[in-house]
C-alpha cells in the first residue's frame, strides 16, 4: 500500500526529466494537477484533482486492509 501511495506522489522525477512526455506517456495525476494549477491557472481543477487523488488512495487503502484482514480479530476455536 505504501508503494502505491508513493507512486501517486511521484511528481518531481517525472516533471523534471520529461515534463509528462513524450506525448502523455509519463503523465500522471500529480503532473496533471500541477499543469492545471500553475501553467493554466485553473486552480479549481487542480484542487479537484487533488481530491480525486485522495479519494482513490483512501478507497485503495480500505480495500487493501479488508482484503489482507489486517486488524481482524482471530476467532477462538
mmJSON file of the N, C-alpha and C atoms, coordinates in Angstrom:
{"data_MODEL":{"atom_site":{
"group_PDB":["ATOM","ATOM","ATOM","ATOM","ATOM","ATOM","ATOM","ATOM","ATOM","ATOM","ATOM","ATOM","ATOM","ATOM","ATOM","ATOM","ATOM","ATOM","ATOM","ATOM","ATOM","ATOM","ATOM","ATOM","ATOM","ATOM","ATOM","ATOM","ATOM","ATOM","ATOM","ATOM","ATOM","ATOM","ATOM","ATOM","ATOM","ATOM","ATOM","ATOM","ATOM","ATOM","ATOM","ATOM","ATOM","ATOM","ATOM","ATOM","ATOM","ATOM","ATOM","ATOM","ATOM","ATOM","ATOM","ATOM","ATOM","ATOM","ATOM","ATOM","ATOM","ATOM","ATOM","ATOM","ATOM","ATOM","ATOM","ATOM","ATOM","ATOM","ATOM","ATOM","ATOM","ATOM","ATOM","ATOM","ATOM","ATOM","ATOM","ATOM","ATOM","ATOM","ATOM","ATOM","ATOM","ATOM","ATOM","ATOM","ATOM","ATOM","ATOM","ATOM","ATOM","ATOM","ATOM","ATOM","ATOM","ATOM","ATOM","ATOM","ATOM","ATOM","ATOM","ATOM","ATOM","ATOM","ATOM","ATOM","ATOM","ATOM","ATOM","ATOM","ATOM","ATOM","ATOM","ATOM","ATOM","ATOM","ATOM","ATOM","ATOM","ATOM","ATOM","ATOM","ATOM","ATOM","ATOM","ATOM","ATOM","ATOM","ATOM","ATOM","ATOM","ATOM","ATOM","ATOM","ATOM","ATOM","ATOM","ATOM","ATOM","ATOM","ATOM","ATOM","ATOM","ATOM","ATOM","ATOM","ATOM","ATOM","ATOM","ATOM","ATOM","ATOM","ATOM","ATOM","ATOM","ATOM","ATOM","ATOM","ATOM","ATOM","ATOM","ATOM","ATOM","ATOM","ATOM","ATOM","ATOM","ATOM","ATOM","ATOM","ATOM","ATOM","ATOM","ATOM","ATOM","ATOM","ATOM","ATOM","ATOM","ATOM","ATOM","ATOM","ATOM","ATOM","ATOM","ATOM","ATOM","ATOM","ATOM","ATOM","ATOM","ATOM","ATOM","ATOM","ATOM","ATOM","ATOM","ATOM","ATOM","ATOM","ATOM","ATOM","ATOM","ATOM","ATOM","ATOM","ATOM","ATOM","ATOM","ATOM","ATOM","ATOM","ATOM","ATOM","ATOM","ATOM","ATOM","ATOM","ATOM","ATOM","ATOM","ATOM","ATOM","ATOM","ATOM","ATOM","ATOM","ATOM","ATOM"],
"id":[1,2,3,4,5,6,7,8,9,10,11,12,13,14,15,16,17,18,19,20,21,22,23,24,25,26,27,28,29,30,31,32,33,34,35,36,37,38,39,40,41,42,43,44,45,46,47,48,49,50,51,52,53,54,55,56,57,58,59,60,61,62,63,64,65,66,67,68,69,70,71,72,73,74,75,76,77,78,79,80,81,82,83,84,85,86,87,88,89,90,91,92,93,94,95,96,97,98,99,100,101,102,103,104,105,106,107,108,109,110,111,112,113,114,115,116,117,118,119,120,121,122,123,124,125,126,127,128,129,130,131,132,133,134,135,136,137,138,139,140,141,142,143,144,145,146,147,148,149,150,151,152,153,154,155,156,157,158,159,160,161,162,163,164,165,166,167,168,169,170,171,172,173,174,175,176,177,178,179,180,181,182,183,184,185,186,187,188,189,190,191,192,193,194,195,196,197,198,199,200,201,202,203,204,205,206,207,208,209,210,211,212,213,214,215,216,217,218,219,220,221,222,223,224,225,226,227,228,229,230,231],
"type_symbol":["N","C","C","N","C","C","N","C","C","N","C","C","N","C","C","N","C","C","N","C","C","N","C","C","N","C","C","N","C","C","N","C","C","N","C","C","N","C","C","N","C","C","N","C","C","N","C","C","N","C","C","N","C","C","N","C","C","N","C","C","N","C","C","N","C","C","N","C","C","N","C","C","N","C","C","N","C","C","N","C","C","N","C","C","N","C","C","N","C","C","N","C","C","N","C","C","N","C","C","N","C","C","N","C","C","N","C","C","N","C","C","N","C","C","N","C","C","N","C","C","N","C","C","N","C","C","N","C","C","N","C","C","N","C","C","N","C","C","N","C","C","N","C","C","N","C","C","N","C","C","N","C","C","N","C","C","N","C","C","N","C","C","N","C","C","N","C","C","N","C","C","N","C","C","N","C","C","N","C","C","N","C","C","N","C","C","N","C","C","N","C","C","N","C","C","N","C","C","N","C","C","N","C","C","N","C","C","N","C","C","N","C","C","N","C","C","N","C","C","N","C","C","N","C","C","N","C","C","N","C","C"],
"label_atom_id":["N","CA","C","N","CA","C","N","CA","C","N","CA","C","N","CA","C","N","CA","C","N","CA","C","N","CA","C","N","CA","C","N","CA","C","N","CA","C","N","CA","C","N","CA","C","N","CA","C","N","CA","C","N","CA","C","N","CA","C","N","CA","C","N","CA","C","N","CA","C","N","CA","C","N","CA","C","N","CA","C","N","CA","C","N","CA","C","N","CA","C","N","CA","C","N","CA","C","N","CA","C","N","CA","C","N","CA","C","N","CA","C","N","CA","C","N","CA","C","N","CA","C","N","CA","C","N","CA","C","N","CA","C","N","CA","C","N","CA","C","N","CA","C","N","CA","C","N","CA","C","N","CA","C","N","CA","C","N","CA","C","N","CA","C","N","CA","C","N","CA","C","N","CA","C","N","CA","C","N","CA","C","N","CA","C","N","CA","C","N","CA","C","N","CA","C","N","CA","C","N","CA","C","N","CA","C","N","CA","C","N","CA","C","N","CA","C","N","CA","C","N","CA","C","N","CA","C","N","CA","C","N","CA","C","N","CA","C","N","CA","C","N","CA","C","N","CA","C","N","CA","C","N","CA","C","N","CA","C","N","CA","C","N","CA","C","N","CA","C"],
"label_alt_id":[null,null,null,null,null,null,null,null,null,null,null,null,null,null,null,null,null,null,null,null,null,null,null,null,null,null,null,null,null,null,null,null,null,null,null,null,null,null,null,null,null,null,null,null,null,null,null,null,null,null,null,null,null,null,null,null,null,null,null,null,null,null,null,null,null,null,null,null,null,null,null,null,null,null,null,null,null,null,null,null,null,null,null,null,null,null,null,null,null,null,null,null,null,null,null,null,null,null,null,null,null,null,null,null,null,null,null,null,null,null,null,null,null,null,null,null,null,null,null,null,null,null,null,null,null,null,null,null,null,null,null,null,null,null,null,null,null,null,null,null,null,null,null,null,null,null,null,null,null,null,null,null,null,null,null,null,null,null,null,null,null,null,null,null,null,null,null,null,null,null,null,null,null,null,null,null,null,null,null,null,null,null,null,null,null,null,null,null,null,null,null,null,null,null,null,null,null,null,null,null,null,null,null,null,null,null,null,null,null,null,null,null,null,null,null,null,null,null,null,null,null,null,null,null,null,null,null,null,null,null,null],
"label_comp_id":["UNK","UNK","UNK","UNK","UNK","UNK","UNK","UNK","UNK","UNK","UNK","UNK","UNK","UNK","UNK","UNK","UNK","UNK","UNK","UNK","UNK","UNK","UNK","UNK","UNK","UNK","UNK","UNK","UNK","UNK","UNK","UNK","UNK","UNK","UNK","UNK","UNK","UNK","UNK","UNK","UNK","UNK","UNK","UNK","UNK","UNK","UNK","UNK","UNK","UNK","UNK","UNK","UNK","UNK","UNK","UNK","UNK","UNK","UNK","UNK","UNK","UNK","UNK","UNK","UNK","UNK","UNK","UNK","UNK","UNK","UNK","UNK","UNK","UNK","UNK","UNK","UNK","UNK","UNK","UNK","UNK","UNK","UNK","UNK","UNK","UNK","UNK","UNK","UNK","UNK","UNK","UNK","UNK","UNK","UNK","UNK","UNK","UNK","UNK","UNK","UNK","UNK","UNK","UNK","UNK","UNK","UNK","UNK","UNK","UNK","UNK","UNK","UNK","UNK","UNK","UNK","UNK","UNK","UNK","UNK","UNK","UNK","UNK","UNK","UNK","UNK","UNK","UNK","UNK","UNK","UNK","UNK","UNK","UNK","UNK","UNK","UNK","UNK","UNK","UNK","UNK","UNK","UNK","UNK","UNK","UNK","UNK","UNK","UNK","UNK","UNK","UNK","UNK","UNK","UNK","UNK","UNK","UNK","UNK","UNK","UNK","UNK","UNK","UNK","UNK","UNK","UNK","UNK","UNK","UNK","UNK","UNK","UNK","UNK","UNK","UNK","UNK","UNK","UNK","UNK","UNK","UNK","UNK","UNK","UNK","UNK","UNK","UNK","UNK","UNK","UNK","UNK","UNK","UNK","UNK","UNK","UNK","UNK","UNK","UNK","UNK","UNK","UNK","UNK","UNK","UNK","UNK","UNK","UNK","UNK","UNK","UNK","UNK","UNK","UNK","UNK","UNK","UNK","UNK","UNK","UNK","UNK","UNK","UNK","UNK","UNK","UNK","UNK","UNK","UNK","UNK"],
"label_asym_id":["A","A","A","A","A","A","A","A","A","A","A","A","A","A","A","A","A","A","A","A","A","A","A","A","A","A","A","A","A","A","A","A","A","A","A","A","A","A","A","A","A","A","A","A","A","A","A","A","A","A","A","A","A","A","A","A","A","A","A","A","A","A","A","A","A","A","A","A","A","A","A","A","A","A","A","A","A","A","A","A","A","A","A","A","A","A","A","A","A","A","A","A","A","A","A","A","A","A","A","A","A","A","A","A","A","A","A","A","A","A","A","A","A","A","A","A","A","A","A","A","A","A","A","A","A","A","A","A","A","A","A","A","A","A","A","A","A","A","A","A","A","A","A","A","A","A","A","A","A","A","A","A","A","A","A","A","A","A","A","A","A","A","A","A","A","A","A","A","A","A","A","A","A","A","A","A","A","A","A","A","A","A","A","A","A","A","A","A","A","A","A","A","A","A","A","A","A","A","A","A","A","A","A","A","A","A","A","A","A","A","A","A","A","A","A","A","A","A","A","A","A","A","A","A","A","A","A","A","A","A","A"],
"label_entity_id":["1","1","1","1","1","1","1","1","1","1","1","1","1","1","1","1","1","1","1","1","1","1","1","1","1","1","1","1","1","1","1","1","1","1","1","1","1","1","1","1","1","1","1","1","1","1","1","1","1","1","1","1","1","1","1","1","1","1","1","1","1","1","1","1","1","1","1","1","1","1","1","1","1","1","1","1","1","1","1","1","1","1","1","1","1","1","1","1","1","1","1","1","1","1","1","1","1","1","1","1","1","1","1","1","1","1","1","1","1","1","1","1","1","1","1","1","1","1","1","1","1","1","1","1","1","1","1","1","1","1","1","1","1","1","1","1","1","1","1","1","1","1","1","1","1","1","1","1","1","1","1","1","1","1","1","1","1","1","1","1","1","1","1","1","1","1","1","1","1","1","1","1","1","1","1","1","1","1","1","1","1","1","1","1","1","1","1","1","1","1","1","1","1","1","1","1","1","1","1","1","1","1","1","1","1","1","1","1","1","1","1","1","1","1","1","1","1","1","1","1","1","1","1","1","1","1","1","1","1","1","1"],
"label_seq_id":[1,1,1,2,2,2,3,3,3,4,4,4,5,5,5,6,6,6,7,7,7,8,8,8,9,9,9,10,10,10,11,11,11,12,12,12,13,13,13,14,14,14,15,15,15,16,16,16,17,17,17,18,18,18,19,19,19,20,20,20,21,21,21,22,22,22,23,23,23,24,24,24,25,25,25,26,26,26,27,27,27,28,28,28,29,29,29,30,30,30,31,31,31,32,32,32,33,33,33,34,34,34,35,35,35,36,36,36,37,37,37,38,38,38,39,39,39,40,40,40,41,41,41,42,42,42,43,43,43,44,44,44,45,45,45,46,46,46,47,47,47,48,48,48,49,49,49,50,50,50,51,51,51,52,52,52,53,53,53,54,54,54,55,55,55,56,56,56,57,57,57,58,58,58,59,59,59,60,60,60,61,61,61,62,62,62,63,63,63,64,64,64,65,65,65,66,66,66,67,67,67,68,68,68,69,69,69,70,70,70,71,71,71,72,72,72,73,73,73,74,74,74,75,75,75,76,76,76,77,77,77],
"pdbx_PDB_ins_code":[null,null,null,null,null,null,null,null,null,null,null,null,null,null,null,null,null,null,null,null,null,null,null,null,null,null,null,null,null,null,null,null,null,null,null,null,null,null,null,null,null,null,null,null,null,null,null,null,null,null,null,null,null,null,null,null,null,null,null,null,null,null,null,null,null,null,null,null,null,null,null,null,null,null,null,null,null,null,null,null,null,null,null,null,null,null,null,null,null,null,null,null,null,null,null,null,null,null,null,null,null,null,null,null,null,null,null,null,null,null,null,null,null,null,null,null,null,null,null,null,null,null,null,null,null,null,null,null,null,null,null,null,null,null,null,null,null,null,null,null,null,null,null,null,null,null,null,null,null,null,null,null,null,null,null,null,null,null,null,null,null,null,null,null,null,null,null,null,null,null,null,null,null,null,null,null,null,null,null,null,null,null,null,null,null,null,null,null,null,null,null,null,null,null,null,null,null,null,null,null,null,null,null,null,null,null,null,null,null,null,null,null,null,null,null,null,null,null,null,null,null,null,null,null,null,null,null,null,null,null,null],
"Cartn_x":[0.818,0.0,0.863,1.957,2.825,3.442,3.759,4.342,3.328,2.069,1.034,0.898,0.878,0.791,2.013,3.191,4.418,4.376,3.817,3.718,2.797,1.708,0.815,1.488,2.446,3.131,4.36,4.643,5.807,5.523,6.136,5.947,7.277,8.198,9.441,10.221,10.41,11.203,10.573,9.271,8.58,8.637,8.324,8.25,9.622,10.612,11.941,12.603,12.373,13.033,12.287,10.959,10.224,9.094,8.698,7.526,6.268,6.17,4.986,5.044,6.121,6.2,7.073,7.341,6.837,5.34,4.667,3.204,2.665,1.939,1.445,1.877,3.001,3.406,3.797,4.281,4.616,3.76,2.617,1.701,0.921,0.869,0.045,-0.809,-1.581,-2.496,-1.762,-0.604,0.147,0.655,1.158,1.621,0.437,-0.688,-1.884,-2.351,-2.377,-2.801,-1.857,-0.569,0.397,0.219,0.077,-0.098,-1.357,-2.454,-3.695,-3.592,-2.964,-2.893,-1.893,-0.721,0.35,0.459,0.401,0.58,-0.696,-1.849,-3.105,-3.929,-3.469,-4.157,-5.606,-5.845,-7.164,-7.082,-7.104,-6.863,-7.964,-9.184,-10.285,-10.116,-9.71,-9.486,-8.303,-7.261,-6.108,-6.503,-7.31,-7.768,-8.675,-9.542,-10.416,-9.603,-8.529,-7.666,-7.003,-6.603,-6.042,-7.037,-8.289,-9.334,-9.545,-9.519,-9.664,-8.515,-7.306,-6.157,-6.356,-6.815,-7.039,-8.119,-9.212,-10.304,-9.828,-9.068,-8.551,-7.627,-6.752,-5.838,-6.584,-7.593,-8.383,-9.154,-9.787,-10.532,-9.59,-8.437,-7.469,-6.965,-6.764,-6.312,-7.369,-8.619,-9.703,-9.812,-9.752,-9.81,-8.626,-7.451,-6.256,-6.362,-6.842,-6.976,-8.014,-9.103,-10.15,-9.726,-9.035,-8.588,-7.496,-6.583,-5.48,-5.92,-7.031,-7.508,-6.739,-5.996,-5.207,-6.137,-5.857,-6.648,-7.862,-8.083,-9.221,-8.891,-9.827,-9.614,-9.719,-8.831,-8.848,-9.933,-10.777,-11.889,-11.353,-11.753,-11.309,-11.956,-11.243,-11.736,-12.735],
"Cartn_y":[-1.187,0.0,1.252,1.221,2.392,2.668,1.619,1.798,2.462,2.109,2.724,4.205,4.533,5.934,6.697,6.105,6.752,6.996,6.039,6.18,7.344,7.511,8.632,9.967,9.986,11.227,11.481,10.626,10.817,11.97,13.077,14.243,14.801,14.992,15.688,15.014,13.7,12.987,13.088,12.875,12.903,14.299,15.303,16.65,17.192,16.942,17.471,16.762,15.469,14.724,14.778,14.668,14.54,15.539,16.232,17.121,16.407,15.113,14.342,13.75,13.907,13.458,12.255,11.801,12.319,12.052,13.018,12.936,12.98,11.948,11.819,10.483,9.946,8.61,8.547,9.622,9.61,10.586,10.95,11.883,11.144,11.677,11.096,12.192,11.841,12.817,13.96,13.692,14.755,15.78,15.313,16.224,16.982,16.291,16.941,18.064,17.79,18.815,20.015,19.762,20.859,21.678,20.999,21.71,22.573,22.029,22.79,23.965,23.752,24.803,25.894,25.523,26.503,27.021,26.143,26.573,27.201,26.623,27.098,27.961,28.106,28.884,28.445,27.148,26.575,25.931,26.768,26.322,25.407,25.631,24.766,23.354,23.23,21.911,21.211,21.969,21.392,20.895,21.662,21.247,20.025,19.992,18.835,17.587,17.746,16.612,16.096,16.993,16.581,15.796,16.217,15.497,14.112,14.014,12.713,11.789,12.312,11.511,10.986,11.854,11.441,10.37,10.547,9.564,8.219,8.225,6.978,6.261,7.014,6.399,5.882,6.61,6.161,4.888,4.858,3.667,2.475,2.695,1.612,1.113,2.015,1.621,0.795,1.205,0.458,-0.935,-1.047,-2.36,-3.218,-2.636,-3.382,-3.898,-3.083,-3.504,-4.615,-4.502,-5.526,-6.841,-6.77,-7.995,-8.683,-7.918,-8.506,-9.023,-8.521,-8.942,-8.322,-7.275,-6.606,-6.024,-6.296,-5.765,-6.613,-7.674,-8.542,-9.413,-9.537,-10.37,-11.833,-12.612,-14.047,-14.68,-15.485,-16.123,-17.35,-17.496,-18.667,-19.933,-21.024,-22.304,-22.95],
"Cartn_z":[0.0,0.0,0.0,0.771,0.812,-0.55,-1.288,-2.62,-3.563,-3.44,-4.27,-3.938,-2.657,-2.253,-2.75,-2.621,-3.069,-4.574,-5.332,-6.782,-7.153,-6.437,-6.712,-6.44,-5.541,-5.199,-6.054,-7.004,-7.861,-8.816,-8.542,-9.384,-9.86,-8.932,-9.244,-10.356,-10.237,-11.231,-12.616,-12.672,-13.962,-14.572,-13.778,-14.329,-14.712,-13.878,-14.18,-15.362,-15.493,-16.564,-17.888,-17.868,-19.131,-19.308,-18.232,-18.258,-18.761,-18.465,-18.83,-20.219,-20.925,-22.316,-22.48,-23.657,-24.925,-25.07,-25.563,-25.617,-24.203,-23.824,-22.454,-21.858,-22.303,-21.867,-20.396,-19.807,-18.386,-17.594,-18.123,-17.48,-16.4,-15.181,-14.124,-13.49,-12.473,-11.879,-11.193,-10.605,-9.94,-10.954,-12.078,-13.131,-13.718,-13.894,-14.416,-13.483,-12.177,-11.217,-11.249,-11.344,-11.4,-12.671,-13.795,-15.066,-15.041,-14.522,-14.486,-13.517,-12.377,-11.365,-11.672,-12.134,-12.317,-13.749,-14.713,-16.101,-16.667,-16.337,-16.916,-15.968,-14.724,-13.683,-13.479,-13.627,-13.346,-11.967,-10.941,-9.578,-9.057,-9.468,-9.048,-9.571,-10.824,-11.412,-10.751,-10.424,-9.739,-8.345,-7.636,-6.313,-6.404,-7.402,-7.599,-7.925,-8.683,-8.989,-7.723,-6.837,-5.554,-4.723,-4.738,-4.006,-4.618,-5.932,-6.604,-6.201,-6.134,-5.72,-4.303,-3.401,-2.014,-1.933,-2.664,-2.647,-3.194,-4.281,-4.842,-3.855,-3.207,-2.246,-1.014,-0.56,0.581,0.24,-0.92,-1.34,-1.492,-2.09,-2.235,-0.895,0.046,1.38,2.094,1.987,2.628,2.042,0.729,0.081,0.508,0.561,0.95,2.375,3.292,4.688,4.81,4.1,4.191,3.558,2.439,1.769,2.577,3.138,3.893,5.261,5.759,7.063,8.206,7.931,8.968,10.018,11.265,12.351,12.703,11.938,12.234,13.444,14.309,15.498,15.122,15.699,15.439,16.292,15.668,16.392,17.136,18.394,19.14,18.599,18.672,18.136,19.018],
"occupancy":[1.0,1.0,1.0,1.0,1.0,1.0,1.0,1.0,1.0,1.0,1.0,1.0,1.0,1.0,1.0,1.0,1.0,1.0,1.0,1.0,1.0,1.0,1.0,1.0,1.0,1.0,1.0,1.0,1.0,1.0,1.0,1.0,1.0,1.0,1.0,1.0,1.0,1.0,1.0,1.0,1.0,1.0,1.0,1.0,1.0,1.0,1.0,1.0,1.0,1.0,1.0,1.0,1.0,1.0,1.0,1.0,1.0,1.0,1.0,1.0,1.0,1.0,1.0,1.0,1.0,1.0,1.0,1.0,1.0,1.0,1.0,1.0,1.0,1.0,1.0,1.0,1.0,1.0,1.0,1.0,1.0,1.0,1.0,1.0,1.0,1.0,1.0,1.0,1.0,1.0,1.0,1.0,1.0,1.0,1.0,1.0,1.0,1.0,1.0,1.0,1.0,1.0,1.0,1.0,1.0,1.0,1.0,1.0,1.0,1.0,1.0,1.0,1.0,1.0,1.0,1.0,1.0,1.0,1.0,1.0,1.0,1.0,1.0,1.0,1.0,1.0,1.0,1.0,1.0,1.0,1.0,1.0,1.0,1.0,1.0,1.0,1.0,1.0,1.0,1.0,1.0,1.0,1.0,1.0,1.0,1.0,1.0,1.0,1.0,1.0,1.0,1.0,1.0,1.0,1.0,1.0,1.0,1.0,1.0,1.0,1.0,1.0,1.0,1.0,1.0,1.0,1.0,1.0,1.0,1.0,1.0,1.0,1.0,1.0,1.0,1.0,1.0,1.0,1.0,1.0,1.0,1.0,1.0,1.0,1.0,1.0,1.0,1.0,1.0,1.0,1.0,1.0,1.0,1.0,1.0,1.0,1.0,1.0,1.0,1.0,1.0,1.0,1.0,1.0,1.0,1.0,1.0,1.0,1.0,1.0,1.0,1.0,1.0,1.0,1.0,1.0,1.0,1.0,1.0,1.0,1.0,1.0,1.0,1.0,1.0,1.0,1.0,1.0,1.0,1.0,1.0],
"B_iso_or_equiv":[0.0,0.0,0.0,0.0,0.0,0.0,0.0,0.0,0.0,0.0,0.0,0.0,0.0,0.0,0.0,0.0,0.0,0.0,0.0,0.0,0.0,0.0,0.0,0.0,0.0,0.0,0.0,0.0,0.0,0.0,0.0,0.0,0.0,0.0,0.0,0.0,0.0,0.0,0.0,0.0,0.0,0.0,0.0,0.0,0.0,0.0,0.0,0.0,0.0,0.0,0.0,0.0,0.0,0.0,0.0,0.0,0.0,0.0,0.0,0.0,0.0,0.0,0.0,0.0,0.0,0.0,0.0,0.0,0.0,0.0,0.0,0.0,0.0,0.0,0.0,0.0,0.0,0.0,0.0,0.0,0.0,0.0,0.0,0.0,0.0,0.0,0.0,0.0,0.0,0.0,0.0,0.0,0.0,0.0,0.0,0.0,0.0,0.0,0.0,0.0,0.0,0.0,0.0,0.0,0.0,0.0,0.0,0.0,0.0,0.0,0.0,0.0,0.0,0.0,0.0,0.0,0.0,0.0,0.0,0.0,0.0,0.0,0.0,0.0,0.0,0.0,0.0,0.0,0.0,0.0,0.0,0.0,0.0,0.0,0.0,0.0,0.0,0.0,0.0,0.0,0.0,0.0,0.0,0.0,0.0,0.0,0.0,0.0,0.0,0.0,0.0,0.0,0.0,0.0,0.0,0.0,0.0,0.0,0.0,0.0,0.0,0.0,0.0,0.0,0.0,0.0,0.0,0.0,0.0,0.0,0.0,0.0,0.0,0.0,0.0,0.0,0.0,0.0,0.0,0.0,0.0,0.0,0.0,0.0,0.0,0.0,0.0,0.0,0.0,0.0,0.0,0.0,0.0,0.0,0.0,0.0,0.0,0.0,0.0,0.0,0.0,0.0,0.0,0.0,0.0,0.0,0.0,0.0,0.0,0.0,0.0,0.0,0.0,0.0,0.0,0.0,0.0,0.0,0.0,0.0,0.0,0.0,0.0,0.0,0.0,0.0,0.0,0.0,0.0,0.0,0.0],
"pdbx_formal_charge":[null,null,null,null,null,null,null,null,null,null,null,null,null,null,null,null,null,null,null,null,null,null,null,null,null,null,null,null,null,null,null,null,null,null,null,null,null,null,null,null,null,null,null,null,null,null,null,null,null,null,null,null,null,null,null,null,null,null,null,null,null,null,null,null,null,null,null,null,null,null,null,null,null,null,null,null,null,null,null,null,null,null,null,null,null,null,null,null,null,null,null,null,null,null,null,null,null,null,null,null,null,null,null,null,null,null,null,null,null,null,null,null,null,null,null,null,null,null,null,null,null,null,null,null,null,null,null,null,null,null,null,null,null,null,null,null,null,null,null,null,null,null,null,null,null,null,null,null,null,null,null,null,null,null,null,null,null,null,null,null,null,null,null,null,null,null,null,null,null,null,null,null,null,null,null,null,null,null,null,null,null,null,null,null,null,null,null,null,null,null,null,null,null,null,null,null,null,null,null,null,null,null,null,null,null,null,null,null,null,null,null,null,null,null,null,null,null,null,null,null,null,null,null,null,null,null,null,null,null,null,null],
"auth_seq_id":[1,1,1,2,2,2,3,3,3,4,4,4,5,5,5,6,6,6,7,7,7,8,8,8,9,9,9,10,10,10,11,11,11,12,12,12,13,13,13,14,14,14,15,15,15,16,16,16,17,17,17,18,18,18,19,19,19,20,20,20,21,21,21,22,22,22,23,23,23,24,24,24,25,25,25,26,26,26,27,27,27,28,28,28,29,29,29,30,30,30,31,31,31,32,32,32,33,33,33,34,34,34,35,35,35,36,36,36,37,37,37,38,38,38,39,39,39,40,40,40,41,41,41,42,42,42,43,43,43,44,44,44,45,45,45,46,46,46,47,47,47,48,48,48,49,49,49,50,50,50,51,51,51,52,52,52,53,53,53,54,54,54,55,55,55,56,56,56,57,57,57,58,58,58,59,59,59,60,60,60,61,61,61,62,62,62,63,63,63,64,64,64,65,65,65,66,66,66,67,67,67,68,68,68,69,69,69,70,70,70,71,71,71,72,72,72,73,73,73,74,74,74,75,75,75,76,76,76,77,77,77],
"auth_comp_id":["UNK","UNK","UNK","UNK","UNK","UNK","UNK","UNK","UNK","UNK","UNK","UNK","UNK","UNK","UNK","UNK","UNK","UNK","UNK","UNK","UNK","UNK","UNK","UNK","UNK","UNK","UNK","UNK","UNK","UNK","UNK","UNK","UNK","UNK","UNK","UNK","UNK","UNK","UNK","UNK","UNK","UNK","UNK","UNK","UNK","UNK","UNK","UNK","UNK","UNK","UNK","UNK","UNK","UNK","UNK","UNK","UNK","UNK","UNK","UNK","UNK","UNK","UNK","UNK","UNK","UNK","UNK","UNK","UNK","UNK","UNK","UNK","UNK","UNK","UNK","UNK","UNK","UNK","UNK","UNK","UNK","UNK","UNK","UNK","UNK","UNK","UNK","UNK","UNK","UNK","UNK","UNK","UNK","UNK","UNK","UNK","UNK","UNK","UNK","UNK","UNK","UNK","UNK","UNK","UNK","UNK","UNK","UNK","UNK","UNK","UNK","UNK","UNK","UNK","UNK","UNK","UNK","UNK","UNK","UNK","UNK","UNK","UNK","UNK","UNK","UNK","UNK","UNK","UNK","UNK","UNK","UNK","UNK","UNK","UNK","UNK","UNK","UNK","UNK","UNK","UNK","UNK","UNK","UNK","UNK","UNK","UNK","UNK","UNK","UNK","UNK","UNK","UNK","UNK","UNK","UNK","UNK","UNK","UNK","UNK","UNK","UNK","UNK","UNK","UNK","UNK","UNK","UNK","UNK","UNK","UNK","UNK","UNK","UNK","UNK","UNK","UNK","UNK","UNK","UNK","UNK","UNK","UNK","UNK","UNK","UNK","UNK","UNK","UNK","UNK","UNK","UNK","UNK","UNK","UNK","UNK","UNK","UNK","UNK","UNK","UNK","UNK","UNK","UNK","UNK","UNK","UNK","UNK","UNK","UNK","UNK","UNK","UNK","UNK","UNK","UNK","UNK","UNK","UNK","UNK","UNK","UNK","UNK","UNK","UNK","UNK","UNK","UNK","UNK","UNK","UNK"],
"auth_asym_id":["A","A","A","A","A","A","A","A","A","A","A","A","A","A","A","A","A","A","A","A","A","A","A","A","A","A","A","A","A","A","A","A","A","A","A","A","A","A","A","A","A","A","A","A","A","A","A","A","A","A","A","A","A","A","A","A","A","A","A","A","A","A","A","A","A","A","A","A","A","A","A","A","A","A","A","A","A","A","A","A","A","A","A","A","A","A","A","A","A","A","A","A","A","A","A","A","A","A","A","A","A","A","A","A","A","A","A","A","A","A","A","A","A","A","A","A","A","A","A","A","A","A","A","A","A","A","A","A","A","A","A","A","A","A","A","A","A","A","A","A","A","A","A","A","A","A","A","A","A","A","A","A","A","A","A","A","A","A","A","A","A","A","A","A","A","A","A","A","A","A","A","A","A","A","A","A","A","A","A","A","A","A","A","A","A","A","A","A","A","A","A","A","A","A","A","A","A","A","A","A","A","A","A","A","A","A","A","A","A","A","A","A","A","A","A","A","A","A","A","A","A","A","A","A","A","A","A","A","A","A","A"],
"auth_atom_id":["N","CA","C","N","CA","C","N","CA","C","N","CA","C","N","CA","C","N","CA","C","N","CA","C","N","CA","C","N","CA","C","N","CA","C","N","CA","C","N","CA","C","N","CA","C","N","CA","C","N","CA","C","N","CA","C","N","CA","C","N","CA","C","N","CA","C","N","CA","C","N","CA","C","N","CA","C","N","CA","C","N","CA","C","N","CA","C","N","CA","C","N","CA","C","N","CA","C","N","CA","C","N","CA","C","N","CA","C","N","CA","C","N","CA","C","N","CA","C","N","CA","C","N","CA","C","N","CA","C","N","CA","C","N","CA","C","N","CA","C","N","CA","C","N","CA","C","N","CA","C","N","CA","C","N","CA","C","N","CA","C","N","CA","C","N","CA","C","N","CA","C","N","CA","C","N","CA","C","N","CA","C","N","CA","C","N","CA","C","N","CA","C","N","CA","C","N","CA","C","N","CA","C","N","CA","C","N","CA","C","N","CA","C","N","CA","C","N","CA","C","N","CA","C","N","CA","C","N","CA","C","N","CA","C","N","CA","C","N","CA","C","N","CA","C","N","CA","C","N","CA","C","N","CA","C","N","CA","C","N","CA","C","N","CA","C","N","CA","C"],
"pdbx_PDB_model_num":[1,1,1,1,1,1,1,1,1,1,1,1,1,1,1,1,1,1,1,1,1,1,1,1,1,1,1,1,1,1,1,1,1,1,1,1,1,1,1,1,1,1,1,1,1,1,1,1,1,1,1,1,1,1,1,1,1,1,1,1,1,1,1,1,1,1,1,1,1,1,1,1,1,1,1,1,1,1,1,1,1,1,1,1,1,1,1,1,1,1,1,1,1,1,1,1,1,1,1,1,1,1,1,1,1,1,1,1,1,1,1,1,1,1,1,1,1,1,1,1,1,1,1,1,1,1,1,1,1,1,1,1,1,1,1,1,1,1,1,1,1,1,1,1,1,1,1,1,1,1,1,1,1,1,1,1,1,1,1,1,1,1,1,1,1,1,1,1,1,1,1,1,1,1,1,1,1,1,1,1,1,1,1,1,1,1,1,1,1,1,1,1,1,1,1,1,1,1,1,1,1,1,1,1,1,1,1,1,1,1,1,1,1,1,1,1,1,1,1,1,1,1,1,1,1,1,1,1,1,1,1]
}}}
